[in-house]
Amino acid sequence: MKQIHFLLRETLAVFLLLAPQALFGQTRIILATTTSTADTGLLDHLLPAFETKAGVKVKVIAVGTGEALAMGRRGDADVLLVHSRKAEDAFMADGCGLLRLDVMHNDFLLAGPPSDPAQVKGQPILEALKRIQASGAAFVSRGDDSGTHKKEQELLKTAGAVASRAFISTGQGMGESARVASEKRAYILMDRGTFLALRKSLDLVALSEGSTELFNPYGVIVVNPAKHPRVRAQEGEAFARWLVTPEAQGLIGEFGKKQHGQALFFTDAGK
């Protein structure tokens, strides 16, 4: 019952925020987000419904979580969809965000070549990383301060593994980094959504998954207009609140089932 009340309240809030937009025509907001939401096709699936309803065009800039948060701190984006909870909490604590809402989650997995030279298949993630380092096998790092890169560095530190000459830093997004790993027959940490979306084009298989350390939640943040007056906070808040409505959560929950046989993201609104 609490969840139903929450969703009804959010739906009403979106309506009240969007009503003026319907009267005065289409405006545009900038969404800074992770490459995973773009590479999976999730945003192509979601945004037309919001844009039609709100009369608000969403310009997507897909970077990593670190750069998306930096854009928010500079006032170069109106709303952020990111996945690094510690960094998100710091952003909010610094007064850079007006509103943050839980949207969805998936998880990370360790992918690698089918030959599995480090023999990590079925091992917990921390043991798998230790074996990769001990074997000298190649490991691709995004190296871009993204949410995936932050998680990768956290796991390596916890496992006691350090970067070596066998570590390849791409400075690229998830999709491009995965292609490098495929070409180099290397291991790589990936979010499950991007892995499922791209697996037919990659010579990579899932080798370590399911560890609690691999949980990957996403949040939406509206940039605080008190810090940056040019930010379109009203439209950004309308988008953020729409993401947690039954309509948007339904679209998120069904995404991937038809093409991949399973959902790529799982909804978190109201939980």
C-alpha positions in Angstrom: 0.0 0.0 0.0 2.8 2.4 0.8 4.4 1.8 -2.6 1.0 2.5 -4.3 0.6 5.8 -2.4 4.2 6.7 -3.3 3.7 6.1 -7.1 0.4 8.0 -7.1 2.0 10.9 -5.4 4.9 10.9 -7.9 2.5 10.7 -10.8 0.5 13.7 -9.5 3.7 15.7 -8.9 4.8 15.1 -12.5 1.4 16.3 -13.8 1.6 19.5 -11.8 5.2 20.1 -13.0 4.4 19.4 -16.7 1.1 21.3 -17.1 2.8 24.7 -17.8 5.0 23.0 -20.5 2.0 21.8 -22.4 0.7 25.4 -22.6 3.9 27.1 -23.7 5.4 24.5 -26.1 8.5 22.3 -26.2 11.7 23.2 -24.3 14.9 21.2 -24.0 16.8 19.8 -21.1 20.3 18.3 -21.0 20.6 14.8 -19.5 24.1 13.8 -18.6 24.2 10.0 -18.1 26.3 6.9 -18.2 27.3 5.2 -21.4 25.5 2.0 -20.2 22.1 3.7 -20.5 22.9 4.7 -24.1 24.7 1.5 -25.2 21.9 -0.7 -24.0 19.3 1.3 -25.9 17.4 2.0 -22.7 17.1 5.8 -23.4 15.9 5.2 -26.9 13.2 3.1 -25.3 12.3 5.6 -22.6 12.6 9.1 -23.9 9.9 9.2 -26.6 7.2 8.6 -24.0 8.4 11.4 -21.8 9.0 13.9 -24.6 5.5 13.3 -26.1 3.8 13.7 -22.7 5.9 16.6 -21.4 6.6 18.6 -24.5 10.2 18.7 -23.4 13.0 17.5 -25.6 15.8 15.6 -23.9 19.3 16.0 -25.2 21.5 13.1 -24.0 25.2 13.4 -23.3 26.5 9.9 -22.6 29.7 10.0 -20.6 30.8 8.2 -17.4 29.3 8.9 -14.0 32.3 10.9 -13.0 32.0 13.3 -15.9 28.2 13.4 -15.6 28.6 14.6 -12.0 31.3 17.0 -13.1 28.9 18.5 -15.7 26.3 18.9 -12.9 28.8 20.7 -10.7 29.6 23.1 -13.5 25.9 23.6 -14.4 26.4 22.1 -17.8 23.5 19.6 -17.4 20.0 19.9 -16.0 19.5 16.3 -14.8 21.8 13.3 -14.2 21.2 9.6 -14.5 24.2 7.9 -12.8 25.4 4.9 -10.9 28.0 5.5 -8.2 26.1 6.0 -4.9 29.1 7.3 -2.8 29.8 10.0 -5.5 26.1 10.8 -5.8 25.8 11.3 -2.0 28.8 13.6 -2.0 27.2 15.6 -4.9 24.0 16.0 -2.8 25.9 16.8 0.4 27.8 19.6 -1.4 24.4 21.2 -2.3 24.9 20.5 -6.0 21.7 18.5 -6.3 18.1 19.6 -5.7 16.6 16.1 -5.7 17.8 12.5 -5.9 15.6 9.5 -6.5 16.3 5.8 -6.8 15.4 4.6 -10.3 16.6 1.1 -11.1 19.5 -1.4 -10.7 21.3 -4.2 -12.5 24.6 -5.7 -11.6 28.2 -6.0 -12.8 29.8 -9.1 -14.0 33.3 -10.1 -15.0 33.5 -11.0 -18.7 36.4 -12.6 -20.5 37.6 -14.7 -23.3 36.0 -18.2 -23.7 39.4 -19.8 -23.2 39.5 -18.3 -19.7 43.4 -18.3 -19.3 43.2 -17.2 -15.6 40.7 -20.0 -14.8 38.2 -17.7 -13.1 35.0 -19.2 -14.2 32.6 -19.6 -11.3 34.9 -17.9 -8.8 33.7 -15.0 -6.6 34.7 -11.7 -8.1 37.5 -10.9 -5.6 39.1 -14.3 -6.1 38.7 -13.9 -9.8 40.6 -10.6 -9.8 43.4 -12.1 -7.8 43.7 -15.0 -10.3 43.8 -12.6 -13.2 46.7 -10.6 -11.7 48.6 -13.8 -10.7 48.3 -15.2 -14.2 49.4 -12.1 -16.0 46.3 -12.2 -18.2 45.2 -9.0 -19.8 42.5 -6.9 -18.1 40.8 -3.9 -19.7 40.0 -0.9 -17.5 37.7 1.9 -18.6 40.0 4.4 -16.9 37.4 7.2 -17.3 36.2 7.9 -13.8 32.9 6.3 -14.7 30.7 4.4 -12.2 32.0 1.2 -13.7 35.6 2.4 -13.4 35.0 3.4 -9.7 33.5 0.0 -9.0 36.4 -1.7 -10.7 39.0 0.2 -8.7 37.1 -0.5 -5.5 37.1 -4.2 -6.2 40.7 -4.3 -7.2 41.7 -2.5 -4.0 39.6 -4.9 -1.9 41.1 -7.9 -3.7 44.6 -6.6 -3.1 45.2 -6.6 -6.9 47.0 -3.7 -8.5 47.3 -2.5 -12.1 50.2 -4.0 -14.1 51.5 -3.8 -17.6 48.8 -6.4 -18.5 46.1 -3.8 -17.6 44.8 -1.8 -20.6 43.2 1.5 -19.8 41.0 2.7 -22.7 39.6 6.0 -21.4 36.4 5.0 -23.3 32.8 4.1 -22.6 31.5 0.7 -21.8 30.7 -0.4 -25.3 34.0 0.6 -26.8 36.0 -0.8 -23.9 34.2 -4.1 -24.3 35.2 -4.2 -27.9 38.8 -3.7 -27.0 38.6 -6.5 -24.4 37.1 -8.8 -27.1 39.9 -8.0 -29.6 42.6 -8.3 -27.0 41.2 -11.5 -25.4 41.1 -9.7 -22.1 39.0 -9.7 -19.0 36.7 -6.7 -18.2 34.2 -5.6 -15.6 30.8 -4.8 -17.3 27.4 -3.9 -16.3 25.0 -6.8 -17.2 22.7 -4.6 -19.3 25.5 -3.6 -21.7 26.9 -7.2 -21.8 23.5 -8.6 -22.8 23.0 -5.9 -25.4 26.4 -6.4 -27.0 27.2 -10.0 -26.4 26.4 -11.2 -30.0 29.0 -8.9 -31.3 31.7 -9.7 -28.7 33.9 -12.7 -28.2 33.4 -12.5 -24.4 31.5 -14.7 -22.0 30.3 -14.1 -18.4 32.8 -15.8 -16.0 32.2 -14.3 -12.5 28.8 -13.0 -11.4 26.3 -12.9 -8.6 28.6 -11.6 -5.8 27.0 -9.1 -3.5 29.9 -6.7 -4.3 28.6 -6.5 -7.9 25.2 -4.8 -7.2 24.8 -1.7 -9.4 22.1 0.9 -8.5 21.2 3.9 -10.6 19.8 7.3 -9.4 18.5 10.4 -11.0 19.6 13.8 -9.7 18.2 17.2 -10.6 21.0 19.9 -10.6 20.4 22.6 -8.0 19.4 26.0 -9.7 20.6 27.8 -6.5 24.1 26.9 -7.7 23.5 27.5 -11.4 20.5 29.7 -12.2 20.5 28.8 -15.9 19.7 25.2 -15.1 16.2 24.1 -16.1 15.3 22.7 -12.8 11.5 22.6 -13.2 11.8 20.5 -16.4 14.6 18.4 -14.9 12.5 17.7 -11.9 9.6 16.7 -14.1 11.8 14.2 -15.9 13.2 12.9 -12.6 9.8 12.4 -11.1 8.5 10.8 -14.4 11.2 8.2 -14.2 9.6 6.8 -10.9 6.0 6.8 -12.2 4.3 3.5 -13.0 4.6 4.3 -16.7 8.3 4.8 -16.7 9.0 2.0 -14.3 7.0 -0.3 -16.5 9.0 0.6 -19.5 12.2 0.0 -17.6 11.1 -3.3 -16.3 10.1 -4.7 -19.6 13.1 -3.4 -21.5 15.2 -6.2 -22.9 12.8 -9.1 -22.3 11.7 -9.4 -25.9 15.2 -9.1 -27.5 17.3 -10.7 -24.8 14.9 -13.0 -23.0 15.4 -11.1 -19.7 15.2 -7.6 -18.3 18.4 -5.5 -18.5 17.4 -3.3 -15.5 15.2 -3.8 -12.4 13.0 -1.1 -11.0 13.6 0.5 -7.6 11.0 3.4 -7.3 9.2 3.4 -4.0 11.3 0.7 -2.4 
